[in-house]
Amino acid sequence: MKLTCLFAGICLATAGLGAEPVICSAVNDAIASAFPDPSYCIELPAIVAPGSILTVIGRELGPEVEETAGGFPLRASLAGATVHLAVDDQAVEAYLLSVQRSRLRVLVPSRTPAGDGTIVVTRNGVQAPPFEVRVVPRHFEIYRAGPYGRPRNVAAGGTPQVNDFLTPARPGQTIEVFGTGLGAVENDEAGGPVEAADLEALLGLRPARVLSAGRADCCAGLDRVMIEVPAGIEGCTVPIVMRPLLEELAGAFPSVAVASGATCSDPNGMSEAARRRLGANRGGRVGSVLLGQHGWTSDGFSASFTRFGNSYVIPAGACGYPFFPSLFKPGENYYLDAGPALELSGSSGPLSAPQDFDDHNTEIGSFYQRAFDSSTLLPEAYSIQNGDGGRDVGPFRIPFSFSQPPLAWTNLGELSAVRAGEDLTVTWTAGEAADAYVAVSGTFLVFGTDPNGYGLGGFTCLERAGKGSFTVPGWMLWINRVSGAEKLDIQLQYHRFQEFTAPGLDYGQFHYAPRAETLRATITRD
């Protein structure tokens, strides 16, 4: 089978000649729900818990048109397909929930022993090569898409309501989330739903009381967790953290909308009015203008204009990032013309950022860039404008001012070495604290195969600049995936956000992010 990679960790399984079934990945069904195209091979370790739903992805696994098993009693064979797990010399026959050519959904029986083993799919008497799998007692993941993909608010009378930015949960209210992987149950899943075990939950980094956790009363392998929303954390995309973590995706959490008022908003992202506009239209036209350096964007002055939707932002006092990059639909045009160039005016200007046709294209969006050292700008008032505008976005002007330096890292000298297993606390002082934020991020590195360091993963957290400190909990940092790390690159970066309007845009945001300060810390272990 040929795997054509589109993004890191996401590959397209391409069927070859012949009818032999082949497995390319096996993942928790809640993770697979985020990838509705059944041909995407999700390159994550095959880890599964007894009693959970597993998605097997590959080719020639079933019929062209999907077939489902229906309700109880469950079936071990469907459309000529069977699935067996072999763990520690014990063979277990799985239950088939649905089958199609590129994807099977199976229920792993609770009697499956823990340990390393293999999974084998047989289709019309032809057996696929064994695929390695690890069975662990618990591997819980929350659904991100499909009928169970949104958390639901639970009213006082017990009636559920979909949770979104227009109907957020209130502090103290109960929400229900659906997932799979809480673990084995005592009796046979084919007989019907049963209760499961306890679980630890956090919203953002705030502990949330778990009211109940067990099998949903509708479906085999589907788990339901009832959570009480804690006070002190609000936002339209508050990360839901379930422990123990799925370590390969630690930080890529599903989210829930939380607000004490009628609707939610994000001071560091879209306003309530903008989210309402985009929500009503299922997306909209968005412009983003950046001064400084953020993510992979070069330091300087840049902008993009594209068709988009309600976006994910980390609430202040929390950590996380979107589950996976959004996959643009082939053939759709996301390009918005905002004019031939944008201009930065002020004592250090003018500086022009032309539209870069080589960087982005019509399927991703228009892009403007002028690379330079933004730290050389003199502190004073500036503006960014696009002249007469372009075909899709009319003229706009963004006034702003800043001072240098806006941030001082006060415990930098104390972090030359960090001890594995401990929390990480970063402190700072900020001169412009009222409307600004500080991002604390890190990347774990190992140098055995790359003299510049090979990344093993990392974290991203956000706090209000006026708080002056942030502590990244050790349980989020020191997961098994980074057990061999030698160094930790810690970054501290100031962020300020400002909304702007323009003809043709549903939402515009100006983002000021001076170049991050970075420290490479040595990791010590007992």
N, C-alpha and C positions, 0 to 999 in steps of 0.2 A: 504494500500500500504506500502511495506517495502522500507525504504531508507537506502542504504548502502553507508556510507560516505567514499570517497577516500581521499579528502583533505578538509581543512577548507572551508566551504561554498559551497562545490561541492559534491552532492550526486547522487547516481544512483537510478533511480526509477524502481523498479522491479514489474512487473505486477503480480497480484494475480489471484485467480479464479473468474469466473463470468465476466459479460460484462458491469457492471456498470462503467460509466466514472468517473474518479477521477482526480482532479487538485492538483498538488504538488507545482507549482510555476507559477507566471505570471510576466514577466519582459519585459522591453524595448527590442524591436527586435534587436537593435544594440548590446546590451549586449549579447543576445542569439546567435548572429552570431559568437561569439568567441568559442562557444561550438557546433561544427557541429553534434555531436552525439545527436539525438533527445531525448534520454532516460535520459540525465543528468538533474537532478532537481537542479536548481540554487537557492540557499537559500538566496535570497535578498528580501527586502520588495516589495510588489506589488504596485508600484507607476507608474502612467501613465498619459499622457497629452491628452486632446481631440485632434483629428486629427492625432494621431500618430499610429504606428504599434506596436502591443503588441504580444508577443509570450506566449502562454499558454502551459505548460508542464505537463504531467501526464500519464495516461494510458486509453486505450479504448476510446480515443477522436475522432478517425477517422479510415479510412481503413488502411490495412497493407501497400498498395502502395500509395504513396503521390498523391493527386489530387490538381490541382491549378485552380484558378478561371479565369485566363486570364486577359484581360484588362477591360475597361469600357464597359457597366455599371457594377458596383460592385454588389455582390450578398450577401444576408443575410443568405443563406443556401447553403451548399456544402457537397455532399456525406453523406447526412443525419444528418449533424451537424449544430447546431445554437449556437450562443453565445449572452447572454443578460447581460447588466450591470444595476444594480439597485442602484441609488445614491439619497439620500434624497427623497425617495418615488417616484422617477421618473425612469421608465424603458426605456432603450435604447437598440435597436437591433444593434449589431455590424456587420461589413462586413467581410466575410470570404475570405482570400487571398489564403491560402493553408491549407490542412488538411492531417494528417496522424495519425497513432495509438498513438504516444507519444507526438505529438506537433502540435499545431494550430497556424497559423499567422493570426491575425485579425486586422482590422482597426477600431479604436475607433472613432465614429462619432464626429464631432466638436460640435454638439449640446449636448454632454454629460456634465452635470453640474459638477462643482468641489465639492469635499467632500468625506467622507468615505462611502463605499458601498460594494457591492459584485458582483462577476462575476459568471455566471452559464453557463455551457456547457450542451447542450442536444444532445444526439446521438441516432438516431433511436427511439425517444420517451422516452428514459431513461435519467433522469436528474442527473447530478453530484451534490454532496453536494456543497452549495455556498462557494465561496472562497473570503476572504476579500481583498479589493483593495482600494487604495486611488487615487482619481483623482485630479491632480493639474494643474494650468494653463499652466505650461511649465515644460518639463522634457526631455531636449535634450541630446542625446548621439550619438557619432560618431561611425559608423560601423568599426569593427576591422577585419572582414573576409568576404569572399564572393565577389560577383562582385563589391560591393561598399566599400570594406574593406581597400583600400589603398588610401591615398590622391593622387591627381594628380596635376602635374605642368601644368600651362596654359601658352602657348607660346604667343608671341605678336599678332599673328593672331587668337588666340582663340583656337588653337588645344590643347587638353589635352594630357599629357604624364604621365605614371605611375611614381610616386615618389618612389625612393629607393636609396640605398647607391651609386649605379652607376650613377644614374640620380637625384641628389639632387636639391632642389629648391635653387635659388639664393636670397640673400637679395634684396628686392624690387620687386621680382617676385610674381605673383598671384598663389595661390594654391586653389584647390577646395576640399572640404571634404563633405561626405554624411553622413547623420544621420536621426534620426526621433525624434519627440517630441518638435518641435518649438512651437506648440500650435494650437489652433482652427483657422479655416478659416471661412470666412463669408458665403460662399455658400456650397452647398452639394458636398462632396467628390466624390460621384458617377458621378457627371457631368464632372469631369476632374480636372487637376492641377490648383492651384491658388497660389498667393503670400502669404507670412507669415510675421513674425515680425523681429525686430532687435535682435542682440546678441553681447555679449562682448567676445573677444578672446585674448589669450596670447600664444606665443610660448616660451617655458621655462617659465620665469616670465617676458618676454618682451611684452608689449602691442602691439597687431597687429591690423591693421585697417581692419575692416569688410567692404568689398565692397558691398556685397549683401547677403541676407539670405532669403530663401523662398522655396516653393515647387519646386522639380525637375520637368522637363517638360516631364518625362516619366511615373511616377508611383504614385499611390495614397499613401499618407502618407510619401513619401520619401522626405527629405529636403536636400537642397544643400546650402552650405555656401562658399562664395568666400572671401579669406583672403590674405592680402598683407604681405609678409614675412618681419619682421623687421630686422634691422641691430643689430649686437652685440651678436648674439647667433648662434652657429654652432654645428653640431654633426650629427651622423647617426640616433639617436633616440631622437630627441628633442620633449619633451612632448607638445601636443596641449591641452590647457586648455580652456574650454568653460564655461562661467559663465551665469546664476547661476550653481553651481556645483551639480552633483549627489552625495549627501553627503555620501551615503553608500560606495562609491568608490573614495572619494576625494583623489587624489594623484595617482590613478591607471589610468593614462591617455594614450590614443593612442599617436602615435608618428609620426614624419615626419623627413626626411633627409634634412638637410640644410648645404650648403657649398658655399663659395665664389669661390672655384676652381672647377675642373672638377668632382671630386668625393669627398665623405666625408671621414673623419677618426675620430677616438676617441683617443686622447692622453692617456686617462685613460681606454682604452679598446683595441679593435682590430685595428691594423693599416690598412691603405687602401689596402696594398698588401694582408694581411690576409683575409680581407673581400672579396676581389676579388676572392681569391682561394676558399673560402667556398661558395660564391655565385654561382660560376661557377659549383660547384659540388652539390649544394643544401644541404650543410652541410659538415662536415669534422671531423677530429680527433683532439681533443682539450685537452691540458693538463693545469692544474691550480695548482700552488704551492703557499702555503701561509705560511708566518712566522708571528705569532701574533694571533689575534682573530678577526673574522669577521662573522656576523650573528650568526647562531647557532653553529658554529665550536668552539671547545674548544681552549683555549689559548695554544700556542705551535707551532708545525710544522706539516703541513698536506699537502696533495696533492690528486688530483683526475685526472683520465684520462678516457675520454669517447668520444663517437661519438655525435656530437652536431652540432650547426649551428651558424649563425650570432646572436650575443647576444645583449641584451638591456643594455645600460649603461646610467646613468644620466649625461648629459653634465654639465660642470662647470658653476655655476651661475643659476642652475635650481633645481627643486624638482620633485620627482616622483618615480615610481617603476612599474615593469611589471604588466599587468592587472590581471593575475592569474598565478599560477605555470603551467609550461608546463606539459602536460599529456603524459607520455611515452606510446607507443603502446605495448599492451601485447604481449609477445612472442618474441619481438625484442631484440637483444643482443647489449648492449651499452658498454660492458666491454672491456677495453684495458689493457693488461698486460705490465707494465713498469718495471718489475723486482721484486725480493722479498722484497726490501727495498730501501728507500732513505736515504742519509746521509748528515747531516749538519756538516761542518768542519770549525774550527776556534779556537780561544783561549779558547772559552767556550765549545768546542766540543772534540771529535766527538759525535754526537747524531744521533741515528738511528730511522727512522720511518718505521716500517714494514707494509706490506700490511694487511689491516684489512678486513678479509673476513666476519666478523659478522656485520659490519656497512653497507656497500654497497653490492650489489649482481650483478650478470651478467646482469640483466635487467636495472641497473642504471649506473654502471661503477665501475672501480676499485678505491680503496680509501686507503690512507696511513695516519697514524697519530702517533704522539708522543706528549703527553700532558706535558707541563711544564710551568713555569712562564717565559715568553719571556723577561720580563723587567730585568731579572738577567743576560742576555747576555752582555758581555763587548763590548763597542763600538770599532769596528775595521773591518777588511776585513774578509768576510766569503765566503763560496761556498756551493752549494747544488748539489749533483750528485746522479746518480742511478747505479753506477758501470758499469757492462756490459750490462745493459738494460734488457728488457724482450722480450716476444714473439711478441708484437705489437709495442712497443716503444723502440727505440735503445738508446744507452748511450748519456747522456747530462751532462753539468756542467753549473751552474748558479752562476757567481761571483757577489757579492754585498758588500756594506759596509753601516754602519749607525752610527749615534751619538745618545746619550741619554742626556736629553729628546729632541725629535724633535719638540715638541709643548708645548706651555704654554697658558693656558686659562686665559686671562687678565681681563675679567669682571665676573668671577665666583662668586665673593662676592656680586655682584649686583643683582643676579638672584635667591635669596632664595625665593622670591615671585614674581609671574607674574600675571598681571591683565587681566582677560578675555576680549576679544575684541581688544586687542592691538597687534601690531607687536612684534616679538621676535627677538632681535639683539644679536648675539654672537660675541665676539672679541677674538683674539689670536695673538701670535707671533710664527713664525716658523723658526727654524734654517736652515732647508733644504727646501727652498721655490721653487727652480727652476723647479723641476720635480715632485712636490708632490701636494697632495690635502687634503682637510679637509672635513669630513662629519659631518653635523649637523643633529641630529635626535632626536626624542622625542616620548614618549608614555604617553597617558593620562590614569590615574588610578582612580578607585573608590574602596572603602574599605568596603562597606556595606555587601558583601557576601564573601569576601576573605580577611583575615587579611594581606596577602602579596600584595594585590592589584589586581584588575581585570582590564585588559586592554580594553579601549574603542576605540582604534585606535591610529594612530600617523602619523609621517611624516619623510621623509628622503630627505636631500638636500646635494649638493656637491658644493664646491668652491675651487679655486686654493689657495694653502697655502699662497702664497705671497700677496693675497688680504687683509688678516688680519681681515676680518669681513664678516658676512652674516646676512641678515634680512629675516626671514620667515614672509610672509605677514599674517596679522590677518584674512583675508577672507579665507585663506586656513586652519588656525588653528582652529578657533572657530566656527565649524559647529554644527548643532543641536545634532549630535551623541555624542558629548563630553560635552554636556551642564551640565551633572551631575558630571563631573570629579572633584576630590578633589586635586589631585597632578599631576604634569607633570615631568616625568623623562627626563631630557635633557642630551644628550650625545655629546661629541666632540671627534673625532677620526682622527688621521693622517693616510694618505694612500699614498703609493708610488707604482707605477706599472712599470714593466720591461718585455719586450718581450724576449722569448728565443726560440731556435730551437732545434729540436731533430728528428732523423730518425723515420719516421712513424707518425709524427704529422704535421697537417696543421697549427696549431697555438699553441703557448705556452705562458703563462703569469705567471710571478712571482709577488706576491702581498705581500708587507710589511705593516702590519697594527697593530701597538702596541695597547695594551689593551686600550679601550676607557675610558675617564674620565667622570663620571656621577654625576649629581646634581639632587636631588629631590626637586623641587620647589613647594611651596604652591600656589594654585590658589585663587586669591581674586576676589570678585565681588562687584559691587556697591549695 
